[in-house]
Amino acid sequence: MQHIPMSRGRRGRRGFTMVELLIALVLLGLVSAALYRVLVNNQRLYMAQTQRIDLSQNIRAALRRSSSCAGSQSSVHTTGTR
């Protein structure tokens, strides 16, 4: 029976060990989780900013409408004494 050495050094070794694969998966998981948090946070900020813009536009439109109504009322002259 022939004896095959278990470790041949770096040259005879192919592939990755289970520990190396587990470390790579853990690192990938950490990077993915961090990226997910950043994306979710940016989405919340985008939605909040969009709501602020919509509110600002609605207020501006309401002020224009109320000022145009007030402007049309002030253009009506009443006859009377001063």
C-alpha positions, 0 to 999 in steps of 0.5 A, a space after each residue: 500500500 502506498 502512503 500519500 502525504 496529506 499536506 503537499 505545501 502550497 503548490 499541491 493545494 487546490 481550492 479553499 478550505 472550509 474556514 476560508 469559505 466561511 470567513 468569506 461568507 461572513 464578510 459578504 454578509 456583513 457588507 451586504 447588511 451594511 449596504 442594505 442599511 444604507 439603501 433603506 436609509 436613503 430611501 427613507 430620506 428620499 421619501 421624506 424629502 419628496 413629502 416636504 416638496 409636495 407639501 411646499 408645492 401645495 402650500 404655494 398653490 393654496 397661497 396663490 389661489 387665496 391671493 388671487 381670490 383676495 386680489 379679485 375682491 380688492 379690485 372691486 370698488 365700493 362707492 362710499 365716502 371717505 
